[in-house]
Structures are given as C-alpha cells and as structure tokens.
Amino acid sequence: MARLSQLLVAVSAVVLCGTAVPALAAPAGAVKNIVLVHGAFADGSGWKAVADILKKDGYKVSIVQPPETSLDDDVAATNRVLDGLDGPAVLVGHSYGGIIITEAGNNTHVKSLVYIAAFQPDAGESLGSLAAKTPPASTSIKSTTDGFLYIDPASFHADFCADLPAAEASFMARSQVFLSTKAAGAAVTSPAWKTKPSYALVATQDREINPDLERFMYQRSHSDTIEVKASHVAFISQPRAVAALIEKAATK
C-alpha cells in the first residue's frame, strides 16, 4: 500500500511538472523593467492583460496609480515608482498618461517611452490645448462643481470603450477616475521624447482623442508608430498588439 502511495505521488509530480508553464526570459540585453501609467477615466487595473503578457515574457511590470489631481502630483507618483527600480525602464502611458510620461520620462531610469492612444505634448502644450486644436468625436465629457472632469455614464460605452463588452463598460463607467481641470490644463515644460526614443500606437476608432491628432503628434516626434483598429482603450481591447509594441521598445 505504501509503495502504491509513493507511485501515485511520483505520477502526480510528473503531471504537474508537465503542465507547468514557466515564464520566458526577456531577450538578452532587453530592458527588464516596464512601468505602465493609466490615463483619465480609467485606472491601473485596465493594464492587467498587458501586464500578464509582459510578465509571462520575462519582464518586471510596475503599474502607477496617478491621483489625477494635478500634473505635478501625477509626475511625482510616477517618479516614486521609477526611483524604486533596480535598472532602466520602458515608460508607457495611455491617454492623459501620455502627458505624465512626457514629463516623468526625464527620470534617469527611463530609457524609452511608449504612447498608447495617448497625448504626446511639446513644451507649452497641455491636454486641453491639444484637444482644442483637433477635437475628438466625443462630446460627453462633463465637469463637476469642484473642478473635475468625467464622462457621462450614458455615453461611456460608445465614446470610451466601444469594443469592450457592455457589462465591462458599465462597470468602468461607474468606477471611472475623475480628472482635475488643473491637470487637464497643465502644460509640459520638458518633453522627454525630444531626447529619448519613443514608440506609439494610433487607435483608429478612438473617440476620446482624435486619431488625426495622434498621427500628428507621433509624426512630429518621429515616434516608431503602429495603427490598430481599436477604441480609445486599445490597451484593454488589443493587449497583444500593445504588449508587442512595448517589448519592441524594450529590445531596441
């Protein structure tokens, strides 16, 4: 009986070993640290699918939760994460997160920047000034009496994340992070993309940032750019394409 028990344990160990899928090592010479920054009306949990792919491929992933109370606060939150790293990093931003990484990208840990359907301002530009220059299709952004912006929940699915399931969009609408008007109006002073390599993704179905504005900004900066058929939340609906672009930045 004891021998049978030992045999069963041995068989179980073989089965478990055979089904385990170890994480792959990131390519030799690749930047191992990836730092992800969400934008307005979303939160860090939206990066989960991308983070899972990157982790499986051997990267160390950190996710910033900017408070969105001011650009200074958001850059400080990003630098807090960057300063805790053990080496160089690829810094990734979505939407308003692009404003954040443009300034925080000057951190010495940052090797390159990746913009995912994101604003990429030049010096003196802000989210507000760029959006006014080339308005998006959406007109559903509203303001609170104390100076914060949000998307009308009735239009959230259509305008923010049309390529996600309705139930997921409903939850996101109810959990959206409000953006302060102070942050939306804050101008960047020292764009990191002028001194560091940048990569970018245009979401061709974006209704929150005009795709033509994305193209203009990324052409101006000479970012290595791809286009993906996706809503504003390409980082959620197209995680493999997003992860592939980040990994490209990490290996260059």
C-alpha positions as CSV (number, residue, x, y, z in Angstrom):
1,M,0.0,0.0,0.0
2,A,2.9,2.3,0.9
3,R,4.5,1.6,-2.4
4,L,1.2,2.4,-4.2
5,S,1.0,5.8,-2.4
6,Q,4.6,6.6,-3.4
7,L,3.9,5.7,-7.0
8,L,0.8,8.0,-7.0
9,V,2.8,10.9,-5.6
10,A,5.5,10.3,-8.2
11,V,3.0,10.3,-11.1
12,S,1.3,13.4,-9.7
13,A,4.7,15.2,-9.6
14,V,5.3,14.3,-13.3
15,V,1.9,15.5,-14.3
16,L,2.3,18.8,-12.5
17,C,5.8,19.3,-14.0
18,G,4.5,18.6,-17.4
19,T,1.7,21.1,-17.2
20,A,3.6,23.9,-15.6
21,V,4.3,26.8,-18.0
22,P,7.4,28.8,-16.7
23,A,7.8,32.4,-17.6
24,L,10.1,33.0,-20.5
25,A,13.2,35.1,-20.0
26,A,13.2,38.5,-21.6
27,P,15.7,38.7,-24.6
28,A,19.3,39.2,-23.6
29,G,20.1,42.9,-23.5
30,A,16.4,43.9,-23.2
31,V,15.3,46.5,-20.6
32,K,13.6,44.3,-18.0
33,N,11.5,46.9,-16.2
34,I,8.2,48.1,-17.7
35,V,6.2,50.9,-16.0
36,L,2.6,51.4,-17.0
37,V,0.7,54.6,-16.5
38,H,-3.1,54.9,-17.0
39,G,-4.9,58.0,-18.2
40,A,-8.1,59.8,-17.3
41,F,-11.3,58.0,-16.5
42,A,-9.5,54.6,-16.2
43,D,-7.4,53.0,-13.5
44,G,-4.4,50.7,-13.3
45,S,-6.4,47.5,-13.4
46,G,-7.1,48.1,-17.1
47,W,-3.4,47.1,-17.7
48,K,-3.9,43.6,-16.3
49,A,-4.0,41.7,-19.7
50,V,-0.9,43.6,-21.0
51,A,0.9,43.1,-17.7
52,D,0.2,39.4,-17.7
53,I,1.7,39.0,-21.2
54,L,4.8,41.0,-20.3
55,K,5.3,39.1,-17.1
56,K,5.0,35.8,-18.9
57,D,7.6,37.0,-21.4
58,G,10.0,37.7,-18.5
59,Y,9.6,41.4,-17.8
60,K,9.1,43.0,-14.4
61,V,6.0,45.2,-14.5
62,S,5.1,48.1,-12.3
63,I,1.8,50.0,-12.5
64,V,1.4,53.6,-11.4
65,Q,-1.8,54.9,-9.9
66,P,-1.7,58.6,-10.6
67,P,-4.2,60.6,-8.4
68,E,-5.1,62.9,-11.4
69,T,-5.3,65.8,-9.0
70,S,-2.6,67.8,-10.8
71,L,0.2,67.1,-13.3
72,D,2.8,67.7,-10.6
73,D,1.1,65.1,-8.4
74,D,0.9,62.6,-11.2
75,V,4.6,63.0,-12.3
76,A,5.6,62.7,-8.6
77,A,3.6,59.4,-8.4
78,T,5.4,58.1,-11.5
79,N,8.8,59.1,-10.3
80,R,8.1,57.4,-7.0
81,V,7.8,54.1,-8.8
82,L,10.7,54.8,-11.2
83,D,13.1,55.7,-8.4
84,G,12.4,52.3,-6.7
85,L,13.6,50.3,-9.7
86,D,16.8,48.4,-10.0
87,G,17.7,49.4,-13.5
88,P,16.5,51.1,-16.7
89,A,12.8,51.1,-17.7
90,V,10.4,51.5,-20.6
91,L,7.8,54.0,-19.5
92,V,4.3,53.6,-21.0
93,G,1.3,55.9,-21.0
94,H,-2.3,55.8,-22.1
95,S,-4.3,58.9,-22.9
96,Y,-3.6,61.6,-20.3
97,G,-0.9,59.2,-19.1
98,G,1.0,60.4,-22.2
99,I,1.2,63.9,-20.7
100,I,2.5,62.3,-17.5
101,I,5.2,60.2,-19.1
102,T,6.3,63.1,-21.3
103,E,7.4,65.0,-18.2
104,A,8.3,62.0,-16.0
105,G,10.2,60.4,-18.8
106,N,13.1,62.7,-17.9
107,N,13.8,60.4,-14.9
108,T,17.2,58.8,-15.3
109,H,15.8,55.3,-15.1
110,V,13.7,55.8,-18.3
111,K,15.3,54.5,-21.5
112,S,12.4,54.9,-23.8
113,L,8.7,56.0,-24.0
114,V,5.6,54.2,-25.4
115,Y,2.4,56.2,-26.1
116,I,-0.8,54.1,-26.4
117,A,-3.6,56.2,-27.8
118,A,-2.0,59.0,-25.8
119,F,-1.3,62.7,-25.8
120,Q,2.3,63.5,-26.6
121,P,2.7,67.2,-26.0
122,D,5.5,69.5,-26.9
123,A,6.7,72.2,-24.5
124,G,3.9,74.6,-23.5
125,E,1.2,72.2,-24.6
126,S,-1.5,70.6,-22.4
127,L,-4.2,68.0,-22.8
128,G,-6.7,70.9,-23.1
129,S,-4.8,72.8,-25.7
130,L,-4.1,69.7,-27.9
131,A,-7.8,68.6,-27.7
132,A,-9.0,72.0,-28.6
133,K,-6.7,72.1,-31.6
134,T,-8.0,68.8,-33.1
135,P,-11.3,68.0,-31.2
136,P,-12.3,64.3,-30.7
137,A,-15.6,62.8,-31.8
138,S,-16.9,62.6,-28.2
139,T,-18.7,65.4,-26.6
140,S,-19.7,63.6,-23.5
141,I,-17.1,64.9,-21.1
142,K,-18.7,66.9,-18.2
143,S,-17.4,68.8,-15.2
144,T,-18.2,68.8,-11.5
145,T,-18.8,71.9,-9.5
146,D,-15.4,71.4,-7.8
147,G,-13.3,71.3,-11.0
148,F,-13.1,67.7,-12.0
149,L,-13.9,66.1,-15.4
150,Y,-15.8,62.8,-16.1
151,I,-17.5,61.0,-19.0
152,D,-21.3,60.9,-18.9
153,P,-22.0,57.3,-18.0
154,A,-24.8,57.1,-20.6
155,S,-22.2,57.7,-23.3
156,F,-19.2,55.9,-21.7
157,H,-19.5,52.7,-23.7
158,A,-19.9,54.3,-27.1
159,D,-17.3,57.1,-26.6
160,F,-14.6,55.4,-24.4
161,C,-14.6,51.7,-25.0
162,A,-17.0,50.7,-27.8
163,D,-15.0,47.5,-28.4
164,L,-15.5,46.1,-24.9
165,P,-18.5,44.1,-23.6
166,A,-21.4,46.2,-22.3
167,A,-21.1,44.8,-18.8
168,E,-17.4,45.7,-18.6
169,A,-18.1,49.2,-20.0
170,S,-20.9,49.7,-17.4
171,F,-18.5,48.8,-14.5
172,M,-15.8,51.1,-15.9
173,A,-18.3,54.0,-16.2
174,R,-19.2,53.6,-12.6
175,S,-15.6,53.3,-11.4
176,Q,-14.0,56.0,-13.6
177,V,-11.3,58.2,-12.1
178,F,-12.2,61.8,-12.4
179,L,-9.5,64.1,-13.9
180,S,-9.0,67.6,-12.4
181,T,-9.3,70.6,-14.7
182,K,-6.0,71.7,-13.1
183,A,-4.3,68.6,-14.6
184,A,-6.0,68.9,-17.9
185,G,-4.8,72.5,-18.3
186,A,-1.2,71.9,-17.1
187,A,1.5,72.5,-19.7
188,V,4.5,70.2,-20.2
189,T,7.8,72.0,-19.7
190,S,10.5,69.5,-20.8
191,P,9.3,66.8,-23.3
192,A,11.3,63.6,-22.7
193,W,10.6,62.4,-26.2
194,K,13.0,65.0,-27.6
195,T,15.9,63.2,-26.0
196,K,14.8,59.6,-25.7
197,P,13.4,57.1,-28.2
198,S,9.6,56.9,-28.4
199,Y,7.1,54.4,-29.8
200,A,3.4,55.0,-30.3
201,L,0.1,53.3,-31.2
202,V,-2.8,55.1,-33.0
203,A,-6.2,53.7,-32.1
204,T,-8.1,54.3,-35.4
205,Q,-11.6,54.1,-33.8
206,D,-10.7,56.5,-30.9
207,R,-13.5,58.9,-30.0
208,E,-11.7,60.5,-27.0
209,I,-8.5,61.6,-28.8
210,N,-8.9,62.3,-32.5
211,P,-6.8,59.7,-34.4
212,D,-5.6,62.5,-36.7
213,L,-4.2,64.3,-33.6
214,E,-2.4,61.1,-32.5
215,R,-0.9,60.8,-36.0
216,F,0.2,64.5,-35.9
217,M,1.9,64.2,-32.5
218,Y,3.6,60.9,-33.3
219,Q,4.8,62.1,-36.7
220,R,6.1,65.3,-35.2
221,S,8.2,63.4,-32.6
222,H,9.3,60.7,-35.2
223,S,7.9,58.0,-32.9
224,D,8.1,54.4,-34.2
225,T,4.3,54.1,-34.8
226,I,1.7,51.4,-35.5
227,E,-2.0,51.7,-36.1
228,V,-4.6,49.3,-34.6
229,K,-8.3,49.1,-35.1
230,A,-9.5,49.8,-31.6
231,S,-11.4,52.2,-29.4
232,H,-9.6,54.6,-27.0
233,V,-8.9,51.7,-24.7
234,A,-6.6,49.8,-27.1
235,F,-4.6,48.7,-24.1
236,I,-7.6,46.7,-22.9
237,S,-9.2,45.5,-26.1
238,Q,-5.9,44.8,-28.0
239,P,-3.4,43.7,-25.3
240,R,-1.2,41.6,-27.5
241,A,-0.6,44.4,-30.0
242,V,0.1,46.8,-27.1
243,A,2.5,44.3,-25.4
244,A,4.3,43.6,-28.6
245,L,5.0,47.3,-29.1
246,I,6.2,47.7,-25.5
247,E,8.5,44.7,-26.0
248,K,9.9,46.2,-29.2
249,A,10.8,49.3,-27.2
250,A,12.4,47.2,-24.6
251,T,14.7,45.3,-27.0
252,K,15.8,48.3,-29.2
